[in-house]
Amino acid sequence: MKDNDSFVILGGRKYYRTIAPILSKERWNEMEQLVKKSIIDDVELEFVLCIGSYEEIVQGKAFLFNEDLQSFLVNHRVIMGKEVVEIRYPDNSRVEALEMEALRYEFF
C-alpha cells in the first residue's frame, strides 16, 4: 500500500496509510510466540503499527505486558495487539535509508 499519494509528513517523518488487520486468536498466538522468542534470544523487534489509519514503526526490546489485554511494552510504550500490522526483525540498512529520507523532508 505504499503509493506516492498515501503518506503524510509530520515532524520530518513520513507516515504511510495502512489498514489494521483483525486480531484473531491464532494471530495473537503467533505474535506472542515471536515476542517470547525475542525475549529469550535478547534481540530487538520492529513493530509496524496502524495508528489513526497511518503506519508507525516502533523498534526496541519487546516485553509481554498483559496477556489478557493482548498488549506489549516496547520502549516504555504500551502497544495493543489490535494495532500491530507486522512484527519483524530490524534491518539496519533499511533504517539508514529511512533516516536519510527523513532528512530530505526535515524543515527547520
C-alpha positions as CSV (number, residue, x, y, z in Angstrom):
1,M,0.0,0.0,0.0
2,K,2.9,2.4,-0.5
3,D,1.6,4.7,-3.2
4,N,3.0,8.2,-3.7
5,D,-0.3,9.8,-2.6
6,S,-0.8,7.6,0.5
7,F,1.5,9.2,3.0
8,V,1.7,12.3,5.2
9,I,4.9,14.0,6.5
10,L,4.7,15.1,10.2
11,G,7.8,16.4,12.1
12,G,10.1,15.3,9.3
13,R,8.9,11.7,9.3
14,K,6.9,10.0,6.6
15,Y,3.8,8.1,7.7
16,Y,2.1,5.7,5.1
17,R,-1.6,4.9,5.1
18,T,-2.4,1.4,6.2
19,I,-5.2,-0.8,7.4
20,A,-5.2,-2.6,10.8
21,P,-5.7,-6.4,10.4
22,I,-8.3,-8.2,12.5
23,L,-6.7,-9.7,15.6
24,S,-7.7,-13.4,15.7
25,K,-6.6,-15.9,18.4
26,E,-4.2,-17.5,16.0
27,R,-2.6,-14.2,15.0
28,W,-2.2,-13.2,18.7
29,N,-0.6,-16.6,19.5
30,E,1.9,-16.0,16.6
31,M,2.8,-12.5,17.9
32,E,3.1,-13.8,21.4
33,Q,5.5,-16.6,20.4
34,L,7.6,-14.2,18.4
35,V,7.9,-11.7,21.3
36,K,8.7,-14.5,23.8
37,K,11.4,-15.8,21.4
38,S,12.9,-12.3,21.1
39,I,13.0,-12.1,25.0
40,I,14.8,-15.4,25.2
41,D,17.2,-14.5,22.4
42,D,17.6,-10.9,23.8
43,V,17.0,-9.2,20.4
44,E,15.1,-6.2,19.3
45,L,12.0,-6.3,17.2
46,E,10.4,-3.8,14.9
47,F,6.6,-3.3,15.2
48,V,4.6,-1.8,12.3
49,L,1.5,-0.2,13.9
50,C,-1.7,1.2,12.5
51,I,-2.3,4.5,14.4
52,G,-5.1,6.6,13.1
53,S,-5.0,4.8,9.7
54,Y,-1.3,5.6,9.3
55,E,1.7,3.3,9.6
56,E,4.1,3.9,12.5
57,I,7.2,1.9,13.2
58,V,8.4,1.3,16.8
59,Q,11.7,-0.5,17.3
60,G,13.1,-1.9,20.6
61,K,13.1,-4.7,23.1
62,A,9.6,-6.1,23.5
63,F,8.1,-7.4,26.7
64,L,4.8,-9.2,27.1
65,F,2.8,-6.6,29.1
66,N,-0.6,-8.0,29.6
67,E,-1.8,-11.3,28.1
68,D,-5.5,-10.6,28.9
69,L,-5.4,-7.2,27.3
70,Q,-3.2,-8.5,24.5
71,S,-0.5,-5.8,24.8
72,F,3.3,-5.4,24.7
73,L,5.7,-3.0,26.2
74,V,8.3,-1.5,23.7
75,N,10.5,1.4,24.7
76,H,8.2,2.5,27.5
77,R,5.2,2.4,25.2
78,V,2.2,0.1,25.5
79,I,1.3,-1.4,22.2
80,M,-2.0,-3.1,21.8
81,G,-2.2,-6.3,19.7
82,K,-5.0,-4.9,17.6
83,E,-2.7,-2.0,16.5
84,V,0.0,-4.4,15.1
85,V,0.2,-4.7,11.4
86,E,3.5,-6.6,11.3
87,I,6.4,-7.7,13.6
88,R,9.8,-8.2,12.1
89,Y,13.5,-8.2,12.9
90,P,15.0,-4.8,12.2
91,D,17.1,-4.4,9.0
92,N,19.9,-1.8,9.7
93,S,20.4,-0.9,6.1
94,R,16.7,0.0,5.8
95,V,16.8,2.1,8.9
96,E,19.7,4.2,7.5
97,A,17.8,4.7,4.2
98,L,14.7,5.9,6.2
99,E,16.8,8.3,8.2
100,M,18.3,9.8,5.0
101,E,14.8,10.1,3.6
102,A,13.5,11.8,6.7
103,L,16.4,14.3,6.5
104,R,15.2,15.3,3.0
105,Y,11.8,16.3,4.4
106,E,13.0,17.9,7.6
107,F,12.2,21.6,7.9
108,F,14.0,24.0,10.1
